[in-house]
Amino acid sequence: MPKIFIAGLFHETHTFLEKLTELSDFEIRKGEPLRECQGDSSPMGGALEFFAKRDYEIVPGPDYRAVPSGTVKTEVIDRFWAEFSESWNPNVDGIFLVLHGAMVSEGILDVEGEILRRIRELRGAAELPIYGVYDLHANFSQAMASHADCLVGYRENPHSDAREACVRAAALMDDEFQTGSPRPVMAYQGTDLVWAPTATGTADDPMCSLEAMARQMEVEAADSILAISVNAGFAFADTPDTRVSFTAVTRAPDDMTALDALAALANELNPVPAVADLPVDKVMSEIVANPIEGVTILTEPSDNIGAGAPGDTTGLLRALIKYDVENSAISIYDPDAVSMLKNCDIAEKRTLGIGGKGSQFDEGPVEIDVELISKSDGHFELVDKNSHLASMSGDTFEMGPCAVVRHCGITILLTSERVPPFDLGQWTSQGIDPAKLSVIVVKAAVAHRQGYDPMMARTFAVDTPGPCRSDLSQFEFVNRRITSTAES
């Protein structure tokens, strides 16, 4: 059976954040620890399980993963490539990669494209098939398409199909080996469109119609097209490839009819004006004036942890306090506050300065009196093994030491690690039943919906100061290749 070299490099990079992402921010697996992912809920776990069931021989390379954050330090790329090169075995039949597609380092605007280029220069790798998977929010590049044979993107946002997409890519690779069918190539089509994350949910247009068209094209052109991916792009990165794009894994690379049609539809559906989140006072006045049964979800896209935000901005925390919203909850990343509570007893009261430390856009810490409700190590098992959090961490997540405090009717979960709010285990692990709350603040744009929508009575996307606002006009792009004036 074939021998496969497998590696992973997963980071969504927000280049407008001040803090750089360091080597210590990455979870690194290589050798046997990488093999131990087999069967877990991550894309890597799916690929390893698929190949194991078919008795493939696996040669493990490095697997680097980090929660979205700022520009990646050069040493991370240098270390990854050194470990990739050291573990490289030219006596393999193919290469399989688990990528994100929107990684930026201090000196490289297109990390995945550069890594793929370097791989092709390794001894014995120039003619090997390179297959893999990548995130729907990739800023896909021509270099990625040129140096790979088959990269398959996620189709869902929230990303419930990350593992499935990886298995789909592995199955395409298996088909080439088992049938001897001709190796495909990648066709690429960029656009001038840039969409904020709030405009990229696949349950709504424009993404809903684009994904539907792509699936129809795969059926109609099944003899030549193996997969079409709709790449929503990642708007908070200043790179030449920050944009909506489309790729096809195809046996007819000169036929761009399908990708041209998708690009035309994207331009037709381009939401103008830009997605507008609602003013804080308007939303809070509505909540107070018209209370309802069930849970109200307030999303704070400007502090979207899944897009790299610090998770500690205070816009909606201040609003909950100002409007005295009872039975409400919010999670704030604040290791300093957790540390200050380390030696406190349950029910003890303290005055803390909470949040407001990670973004130049925020007003700063909120100083309030709190009562300590509970403390924990922050470890939890995912309630939904198909959530986007699973694509980052597998079956479990580590929030670091945590403390739950209460201020008036507001429950505040303080964490020592940034936690993308994609899984309800974040709350239930702390003894909090989110379904019994009246209002929950979720620091996300779209990816939380799979977990929160089933219990939601109503929701509002609220505009607060922060580094991931849906209004992109606060960012000064220098490298982005864009000609259109209409953006979302």
C-alpha positions in Angstrom: 0.0 0.0 0.0 1.1 3.6 -0.5 3.4 5.4 1.9 2.2 9.0 2.8 4.1 11.8 4.3 1.6 13.9 6.4 2.0 17.3 8.1 -0.1 20.2 9.3 0.2 24.0 9.5 -2.9 25.7 10.8 -3.2 29.4 11.7 -5.5 32.2 10.7 -3.5 35.4 10.9 -5.0 38.8 11.8 -2.2 41.1 10.6 -3.7 44.3 12.1 -3.2 43.1 15.7 -0.3 44.5 17.6 0.9 41.4 19.3 2.9 38.8 17.4 2.1 35.1 17.5 5.1 33.2 19.0 6.3 29.6 18.9 4.9 29.1 22.5 1.4 29.9 21.2 1.4 26.8 18.9 0.4 23.3 19.9 3.1 21.2 18.2 2.9 17.4 17.4 5.4 15.3 15.6 6.2 11.6 15.4 4.1 9.5 17.7 2.1 12.4 19.2 0.9 13.2 15.7 -0.2 9.6 15.2 -2.2 9.8 18.5 -4.6 12.2 16.8 -5.9 9.3 14.7 -9.7 9.1 15.1 -10.2 12.4 17.0 -12.5 15.1 15.7 -9.9 17.2 14.0 -9.2 17.2 10.3 -5.8 15.5 11.0 -7.6 12.9 13.0 -9.9 12.2 10.1 -7.0 11.9 7.6 -5.0 9.5 9.8 -8.1 7.3 10.4 -8.9 7.2 6.7 -5.4 6.1 5.7 -5.2 3.6 8.6 -8.3 1.8 7.5 -6.7 1.3 4.1 -3.4 0.2 5.5 -1.4 3.1 4.3 2.0 3.5 5.8 2.3 7.0 7.4 5.4 9.0 7.7 4.6 11.8 10.2 5.9 15.3 9.8 5.3 18.2 12.1 1.8 19.4 12.9 1.6 23.1 14.1 -1.8 24.6 15.3 -2.7 27.8 17.0 -5.8 29.8 17.7 -6.2 32.8 15.3 -4.0 35.7 16.4 -1.5 38.2 15.1 1.3 38.0 12.6 3.4 34.9 13.2 7.0 35.3 14.2 9.7 34.2 11.8 11.1 31.7 14.2 7.8 29.7 13.9 8.2 29.2 10.2 11.9 28.5 10.5 11.2 25.9 13.2 8.4 24.3 11.3 10.4 24.0 8.1 13.4 22.7 9.9 11.3 19.9 11.4 9.6 19.2 8.1 12.9 18.9 6.4 14.4 16.7 9.1 11.5 14.3 9.0 11.2 14.3 5.2 11.5 10.9 3.6 11.8 11.0 -0.2 10.8 7.3 -0.4 7.1 8.1 -0.2 4.3 7.9 -2.7 2.6 11.2 -1.8 2.2 14.1 0.6 -0.9 15.1 2.5 -1.2 18.5 4.2 -3.7 19.9 6.7 -3.6 23.7 6.2 -5.5 26.8 7.0 -4.7 29.0 4.0 -4.6 32.4 5.7 -1.3 32.3 7.5 1.1 35.3 7.5 4.5 35.6 9.1 6.8 38.6 9.6 8.5 38.1 6.3 6.0 36.0 4.3 2.6 37.2 3.2 1.6 33.8 1.8 3.0 31.2 4.1 1.2 28.2 2.7 2.2 29.1 -0.9 5.8 29.5 0.2 5.8 26.2 2.1 4.3 24.4 -0.9 7.0 25.9 -3.1 9.7 24.7 -0.7 8.3 21.2 -0.6 8.5 20.9 -4.3 12.3 21.6 -4.0 12.9 18.8 -1.6 14.7 15.8 -2.8 12.2 13.5 -4.5 9.2 15.7 -4.0 9.0 17.6 -7.4 6.7 15.0 -9.0 4.9 13.6 -6.0 1.1 14.1 -5.6 0.4 16.8 -3.0 -3.2 16.6 -1.6 -4.7 18.2 1.4 -7.4 20.3 3.0 -7.8 24.0 3.9 -10.2 26.4 5.7 -13.2 28.1 3.9 -11.6 31.5 5.1 -8.4 30.9 3.2 -6.8 33.8 1.3 -6.0 31.3 -1.4 -3.1 32.2 -3.7 -2.0 31.2 -7.2 1.2 29.8 -5.6 -0.9 27.4 -3.6 -2.7 26.3 -6.7 0.5 26.0 -8.7 2.4 23.8 -6.2 -0.3 21.5 -5.2 -2.4 18.9 -7.1 -5.5 18.7 -4.9 -6.4 21.0 -2.0 -10.0 20.8 -0.9 -11.8 23.5 1.1 -14.4 23.3 3.8 -18.0 23.9 2.5 -19.8 25.0 5.7 -19.6 28.1 7.9 -19.9 27.4 10.8 -17.2 24.8 9.9 -19.1 21.7 10.8 -17.5 19.8 7.9 -13.8 20.4 8.5 -13.0 16.7 9.3 -15.3 15.6 6.5 -13.5 17.9 4.0 -10.2 16.4 5.0 -11.5 12.9 4.6 -12.9 13.9 1.2 -9.4 15.1 0.1 -7.9 11.8 1.4 -10.4 9.8 -0.6 -9.5 11.6 -3.8 -5.9 10.8 -3.1 -6.8 7.2 -2.5 -8.7 7.1 -5.7 -5.6 8.2 -7.7 -3.5 5.4 -6.1 -6.1 2.7 -6.4 -7.4 3.3 -9.9 -4.3 4.8 -11.5 -6.5 7.7 -12.8 -4.7 10.7 -14.1 -3.5 13.1 -11.5 -5.6 16.3 -11.3 -4.4 19.9 -11.2 -5.7 23.0 -9.5 -7.4 25.9 -11.3 -7.7 29.2 -9.5 -9.8 32.3 -9.9 -9.5 35.4 -7.7 -11.9 38.3 -7.4 -11.8 41.9 -6.2 -14.3 41.2 -3.4 -13.5 41.4 0.3 -16.1 40.2 2.8 -16.0 40.6 6.5 -16.6 37.3 8.4 -20.2 38.4 9.3 -21.0 38.2 5.5 -19.7 34.6 5.0 -22.2 32.3 6.8 -23.2 29.5 4.4 -26.8 29.5 5.5 -27.2 33.0 3.9 -26.3 34.7 0.7 -23.9 35.3 -0.9 -22.2 32.1 0.3 -25.4 29.9 0.3 -26.0 30.5 -3.5 -22.3 30.2 -4.3 -22.0 26.8 -2.5 -25.1 25.6 -4.2 -23.8 26.5 -7.6 -20.5 24.8 -6.9 -22.1 21.6 -5.8 -24.3 21.6 -9.0 -21.2 22.2 -11.1 -19.4 19.2 -9.5 -22.3 17.0 -10.6 -22.7 18.4 -14.1 -19.0 18.2 -14.8 -18.2 15.1 -12.8 -16.0 13.7 -15.6 -13.5 16.6 -15.4 -14.1 18.4 -12.0 -13.4 16.5 -8.8 -14.0 19.3 -6.4 -14.9 23.0 -6.4 -14.1 25.2 -3.4 -15.6 28.6 -2.6 -13.1 30.6 -0.6 -14.7 33.4 1.4 -11.3 34.8 2.4 -10.1 36.4 5.6 -10.6 40.1 5.6 -8.4 41.0 8.6 -5.2 40.2 6.8 -3.3 42.7 4.6 -2.0 40.5 1.8 -2.1 40.5 -2.0 -4.5 37.5 -1.8 -7.0 38.9 0.7 -10.2 38.3 -1.3 -13.0 36.0 -2.2 -11.7 33.3 -4.6 -12.5 30.0 -6.2 -10.6 26.8 -6.9 -11.3 23.7 -8.8 -9.5 20.3 -8.6 -9.8 19.4 -12.3 -8.6 17.3 -15.2 -9.3 20.2 -17.6 -7.4 23.2 -16.2 -7.8 25.3 -19.3 -11.6 25.3 -18.9 -12.4 28.2 -16.5 -16.1 28.3 -17.3 -17.2 27.1 -13.9 -14.9 29.4 -11.9 -15.8 32.4 -14.1 -19.5 31.7 -13.5 -18.9 31.6 -9.8 -17.0 34.8 -9.8 -19.8 36.5 -11.8 -22.4 35.3 -9.3 -20.2 36.5 -6.4 -20.1 40.0 -7.9 -23.8 40.0 -8.5 -24.6 39.0 -4.9 -21.9 41.2 -3.4 -23.7 42.8 -0.4 -23.6 46.6 -0.6 -23.6 48.5 1.7 -21.3 46.5 3.9 -22.8 44.4 6.7 -23.8 46.8 9.5 -23.8 45.6 13.1 -26.2 47.4 15.3 -25.4 50.3 17.8 -25.0 49.1 21.4 -27.6 51.5 22.9 -30.2 50.6 20.3 -29.8 46.9 21.0 -29.8 47.2 24.8 -32.8 49.5 24.8 -34.7 46.9 22.8 -33.7 44.1 25.2 -34.7 46.1 28.3 -38.0 47.4 26.8 -39.1 44.0 25.3 -38.0 41.1 27.5 -38.9 37.7 26.1 -38.8 34.1 27.2 -35.7 32.2 26.2 -32.1 33.1 25.5 -31.0 36.3 23.7 -27.7 36.0 22.0 -25.6 39.2 21.7 -22.8 38.6 19.3 -19.7 40.9 19.5 -18.1 40.5 16.0 -15.5 43.2 16.8 -14.0 40.9 19.5 -14.3 37.7 17.4 -11.8 35.3 19.0 -12.1 33.0 16.1 -10.7 35.8 13.9 -7.8 36.6 16.2 -9.3 39.2 18.5 -8.1 39.3 22.1 -11.4 38.2 23.6 -11.1 40.8 26.3 -12.8 43.9 24.9 -15.3 45.5 27.2 -18.0 47.1 24.9 -20.7 44.6 25.8 -19.6 44.0 29.3 -20.0 47.8 29.9 -23.5 47.6 28.3 -24.6 44.7 30.5 -23.6 46.7 33.5 -25.1 50.0 32.3 -28.4 48.5 31.5 -28.4 46.2 34.6 -29.2 43.1 32.5 -30.2 40.3 34.9 -29.4 36.6 34.4 -26.8 37.5 31.7 -23.3 36.0 31.1 -20.1 36.9 29.3 -16.7 35.2 28.9 -13.6 37.4 29.1 -10.0 36.4 28.5 -8.1 37.8 31.5 -5.3 35.7 33.0 -4.3 38.6 35.4 -7.8 38.7 36.9 -7.8 34.9 37.3 -4.4 35.0 39.0 -5.7 37.7 41.5 -8.5 35.3 42.5 -6.1 32.3 42.9 -6.0 32.5 46.7 -9.6 33.6 47.2 -12.3 31.5 48.8 -15.6 30.8 47.2 -18.1 33.6 47.9 -15.3 36.0 48.7 -15.6 39.5 47.2 -12.9 41.4 45.4 -12.6 44.5 43.2 -11.1 43.7 39.8 -10.1 45.5 36.7 -11.5 43.2 34.1 -10.6 43.0 30.4 -9.5 45.9 28.1 -5.9 44.9 27.9 -5.5 43.5 24.4 -6.8 46.0 21.9 -5.9 49.6 21.1 -9.6 50.1 20.1 -10.9 49.3 23.6 -11.6 51.8 26.5 -9.5 49.7 28.9 -10.3 47.6 32.0 -13.7 47.8 33.7 -13.3 48.1 37.5 -16.1 46.3 39.3 -16.8 44.5 42.5 -17.3 40.7 42.0 -18.1 37.7 44.1 -16.2 34.5 43.3 -18.5 31.6 42.3 -16.1 28.9 41.3 -12.6 28.0 40.1 -11.4 25.3 37.7 -8.4 24.1 35.6 -10.4 25.1 32.4 -10.2 21.7 30.8 -13.4 20.6 29.0 -14.6 18.0 26.5 -16.4 19.3 23.4 -20.1 18.9 23.5 -20.2 19.1 19.7 -17.4 17.1 18.0 -18.3 18.6 14.7 -17.9 22.2 15.8 -15.2 24.4 14.4 -13.4 24.2 17.7 -12.8 20.5 16.9 -10.8 21.4 13.8 -8.4 23.4 16.0 -8.2 21.1 19.1 -9.8 17.7 18.5 -12.1 16.4 21.2 -11.0 18.6 24.2 -10.0 22.2 24.8 -7.9 23.9 27.5 -9.1 27.3 28.7 -6.3 27.5 31.3 -7.1 28.2 34.9 -10.6 29.8 35.1 -12.7 31.7 37.6 -16.4 32.4 37.5 -17.4 35.6 39.2 -20.7 37.5 39.5 -21.4 41.2 39.4 -25.0 42.0 40.3 -27.0 39.8 37.8 -24.0 39.3 35.4 -22.0 36.0 35.4 -18.5 36.5 34.1 -16.3 33.5 33.1 -12.7 34.6 33.3 -10.2 32.4 31.3 -6.4 32.2 31.1 -6.5 31.2 27.4 -8.5 32.7 24.6 -11.4 30.5 23.9 -13.2 30.7 20.5 -16.9 30.4 21.7 -17.9 27.6 19.3 -18.8 24.9 21.9 -21.2 25.0 24.8 -18.8 22.9 26.9 -17.1 26.2 27.7 -20.1 26.9 30.0 -21.3 23.5 31.1 -17.8 22.6 32.3 -18.1 25.5 34.7 -21.5 24.3 36.1 -23.4 26.9 34.0 -26.4 25.9 31.9 -26.5 28.4 29.0 -30.1 27.4 28.2 -31.2 28.9 31.5 -29.7 32.3 31.0 -31.6 35.3 29.6 -28.7 36.9 27.7 -25.4 35.5 26.6 -22.6 37.6 25.0 -20.7 35.6 22.3 -17.5 37.0 21.0 -17.9 35.6 17.4 -19.4 36.4 14.0 -20.8 33.2 12.5 -18.9 30.1 13.8 -20.9 30.0 17.1 -24.2 29.4 15.4 -24.1 25.7 15.3 -23.9 25.5 19.1 -26.1 28.5 20.1 -28.8 28.6 17.5 -30.8 25.6 18.8 -31.5 27.4 22.1 -31.7 30.9 20.8 -34.9 33.0 21.0 -33.4 36.0 19.3 -30.0 37.4 18.4 -28.4 40.8 17.7 -25.0 41.5 16.1 -23.7 44.5 18.1 -21.2 47.0 16.9 -18.6 47.7 19.6 -14.9 48.9 19.5 -12.5 46.2 18.6 -10.1 44.8 16.0 -12.6 42.6 14.1 -15.4 45.1 13.3 -17.5 44.2 10.3 -16.8 47.7 9.0 -13.5 47.3 7.3 -12.9 51.0 6.9 -10.9 51.2 10.2 -8.1 49.2 8.6 -5.4 50.6 6.3 -4.6 48.0 3.7 -1.2 48.3 1.9 -0.6 45.0 0.3 -4.1 43.9 -0.7 -4.8 43.5 -4.4 -8.2 45.2 -4.8 -9.7 47.4 -7.4 -13.4 47.5 -6.5 -14.8 50.3 -4.3 -17.7 48.2 -3.1 -16.7 46.0 -0.2 -18.4 44.1 2.7 
